[in-house]
Amino acid sequence: MNKPNPFISLCISMLLFACGTTSSPTDLLNDNAEINDAHSYANIKDIRTTHLHLEIEVDFENKIIQGVARHTMSKHECDTAIFDIKALDIKKITLGKKGSEKETDFDIGDEDQWLGRPLEVLINSDTKYINIYYQTTEKTEAIDWLAPSQTTGKELPFMYTQGQAILTRSWIPLQDSPANRITYSAEVNVPSELFAIMSADNPTEKNQEGIYRFEMKQKIPSYLIALAVGDLKYTSLGENCGIYSEPRLSAACKYEFEDLPKMISAAENLYGDYRWDQFDMVILPYSFPFGGMENPRLTFANPTLLAGDQSLVSVVAHELAHSWSGNLVTNATWDDFWLNEGFTVYFENRIMEELYGKEVADILAVIESQELALTLEDMENGEHPEDTRLKLELDARNPDEGLTDIAYVKGAFFLRTLEQRVGRKKFDAFLKEYFDHHAFETIGTEDFVKYLQAELLEPNNISDFNVDEWIYQPGLPANCVEITSKRLTRMGELAEDINDGENIFIGANTSMSRGDYVTQEWLAFIRALSTDLAPSDMAMIDDKLDFSRSANAVIKSEWYQLAIKTGYKDARPHMKKHLKLVGRRWLIGGIYQTLRDSKDKSDLPWAKSVFEEAKENYHFVSKSSVQEILYD
């Protein structure tokens, strides 16, 4: 998943349920059997799903999914199987193969605001098949139902799901823990004018019946099960990759992501074969809450990546890198989330360096380090300064609170610092072996530390590297590798000239335009501008560079935050359009946060009024985050 907005502060309570047996059959256990997932009720140490088959209908008129989730279960010795559900209407539960099913008793436990409810199913010691008949409800949080007006084509509706971290349980009854990897298949019935695709093997053309069948043969964690339905067209980019999008976006997608085949080759050259057969993407509507989500075989992506100059393709490199870190080797619990994202940010940067050179890769890393510094300052002065550790303790909290720059960027700089210490050649060999050794498994932080010591540090006689400080202590260790960029330094100098009262758009820079620099350079420029600038200075910059009206969404988000701090009100009409169009949490959360913290007392009421107009265009993830910013 591409980096989320860090502005989340949610409190939850949790309950743990266990199967009524003291035995743990050895065929259920793997190396992380003793890891406890505080964010799942499921008793996977005693019985677990091995394969899930969905038979579902997508009903746009009533905005529900209904059908049956057929679970094939492991061998076991217990009389109860526990599943995770949230805002689901459970119709009945049967045991046995399709066609010879018998109803069984079940009990639904008390509701927790964030975890949902435990679904306890009465079974026998020889039960192999559990079939849960259900439908979603209006409170289902994973699904975004979009009217035609919210799409690019404006003619047909659209829907998609977003499962990470623990939202899959709100559209499928299942054991929703990353510690349990499963295969799955599905038969999905949709309106005949629409096209259904999933994180599995996909067709490339719409059929007339509206019935689509899918299979994911590789084991994946439940948060990666995903579905999208809409007016879609497939555009091939190479032998094993392509883009699904609304037809009007297909040409833009083909240009923006034309280097995808090269990215796949670069990734394989670094850390071994791509093991998921196909790497496709789907460009979702603007309400999608993230830049990208690494659903295997079908990365979900936000249209804000269509910058027109290929400057935001690092997000694609990031989601591709997840095919190794996260999808192939998965965090066992959400306390270990950095094992997904820290490795992925590091890998993403290596792909970008391989394709576009070290200068570009360093620019990206410096921008990330700037964002990390802001996050560290924010957290150290906030409610949970301990969250600046890599290994978290999120018991009784929403796991989304761990989806911050700490996991992503501090995790990546930990790996960069290790690389600097042992050398790139040795570090690359270590990472390749790490992915191979743990392929299609889940792993906890403590397992990784043991593997790191045994396979990298001890063989190279390194006994003084501060692993514990990096992982278990707050803040950023002093030995963190430093990365600089001459191009970003130059942008900072231009900004300082403006801060000193100079008009940089005359003389040698008279022809300076936004197209002269990439997105990351403009971010560095805006971040270096003083918050003491007069509105007239901001107007001068805007008149020349047109940030407010026509920059891409990433630049706009940064510019609007500065506009709020400097009192530049001329940006407001464009800011409002941005907030009503874009649902990507990272690109709206900072704006709402800045409005909330503004010294101008009129800014918070204005922010609330805009949010009330815009919120129906946001997925639950973004909507709940902004509500937390503005109202709590």
C-alpha positions, 0 to 999 in steps of 0.5 A: 500500500502506498503511504497513507495519511498519518493523521489517525487517532482511534481507540478500540477495545478488543476481545480474544476468543479461543476454541474449547480445546487444549490441543494444537494439531501440529499440521496447523502450525508453522514457525510463527504459531506462537504469535497472537493477533490482537486484531482477530477473533479467529482461533487459527491455532486450532482450526483454519481456513485453507481455501475460500470459495465465494458465490456472490451477487453484486446488487447495485440497486440495493448496494449489497453483496449477497451469497455464500462463503464456502470455507475448506477447513484444516484438520482439527480436534475442536468443536468450534470454528471462530470467524471475524465479521463486521456489519454482516447479516448472517442468514444461515450456516451449513456444514458439508459439501455443496449439495449435501449441506446440513445447517448448524448452530452458530453464535454472534458475539458482542460488537466491538467498534473496530474489530466487529464481532466473533462468529462462533460456528458449532462443528464436529471433529471431522468437519471439512466444509463450512458454508456461511450464507450472508449479505453485506449491509449499509454499514459495510466499511470495505465497499465503496459504491459509486454513482455514475456521476462519481466516475470518469465516464458518468454513465455507469456505476462503480464499486470496489473493496478495500480490505487493509488492514481489517476491513475484509471481514466487513464484506466476507465472513472469514478468519481475518488475520494476516497470519493465515494465508489461504487460496481462494476462488470466486463466482461473481454475478454482476449487471451485464453491462459491467465488468468484474475483476479480482485479485486473482486471474482475470479475463481481459474482456467483458462477457454478456452474462455478467458472470465472472469466475476467478481463482487465486492459486497462491496463498495470500492473507485475507486483506489482499482479497479484492473486487472491483466492478465497473465500466472497464477496458483492458490495455496490455502493456506487455507479455504479463502486464496491463491496465484496467481503466475506464475507457476514457482513461486508457490512452493516458494510462498507456502513456503514464505506465509504459515502463511497467514491463521494465520495472518488472524486469528490474525487480526480478534482476534484483530479488528473483522471479516474479511469482504471481504470473500476471501484474495488472493494475486497475485505475479506480475512481478518485474516491479510492483512499490510497495511491495504490494497494498491492492486491496480487495480480491486480494492483488498485491505483488512484487516478491521481497517479496520472500526472501526465509526465510520469513523475509519480510512477514510483507508486507503481514501483512500490506496489510492484515491490510488494509482490515480494515484500508483503504479498510473498513474505507477509507481516504476521500481525499488524504490530509487524507492519514495517516488515511489509512497508519498510522493505517495500519502500527500500525495494521501490527505491532500488527499482527507481534507481535501476531504471532512472538512475541514482539521482532520481532515486535520491530525490525520492529518498530525500522527500521521504526523509522530509516527510519522516521528520515531520511525522517524528515531530508530530508523534513525539508531541502526540498521544503515542510517542512510542509509535515511532518504534518499528515494532509496535504494540497496538493491542486495544487500538485500531491497526490503522494507527500503525500505517504511518511513515514510521513503518514505511520510511524509518523501516526503509532507512533501517535497511539502507543503513544496514546496506551501507554497513555490509555493502550492497552486494552482500545485502542484496544476496541476503534480501534475495535469500530472505524472500526465497526462504520465507516465500508464501509465509508470514513472519514476525519481527522477532523471527526477522531479527533472528534471521538477520543475525544468523544470515547477515550480521554474524557471517560478516562478523558484525556484532555492534550494529544497533538492531534493537535501537532501530526496531524497539526504541523510539525516534531515529538512531544517530547512525541513520544513513544520510542522503542528499540531492543537489537538485533538491538543494537547488530548489531550496535555494530558489525558495530562500530567494523568494523568502528574502524578497527576490522575484526569481521569475525575472532575469535568468529565470524569466521563462521558468515554468512548472514543466521544468522540474519534476513533482518531487522538486516542486515539493521541495520548493514549496516546503522551503517557502516561508509561512511568513510570505505575504499573500501577494508573494503567494499570488506572484508564485501562483501567477507564474506556476499556476499551482492552485489551478492546474498542478497535479494533485500531489503538488496541489496538496502541498501548495494548499497547506502553505496557502492556508498557513500564509493566508492566501485565500485566492487558492480557496475555490481550487482547494475546495474542488480538490477536496471534493474530487480527491478521496486519497487520504494522503492528499486531503488529510494534510489540508484538513489538518492544516485548516484545523490547526490554523490561527485563522478562526474561520478556517475550521468552520470552512473545512467542516462545511467543505467536508460535509459536501465532499464526504460522500465522495470518500471511502470509509477509510478517508471519511473516518480519518477526516472526521477524526481530524475535524471533530475529535 
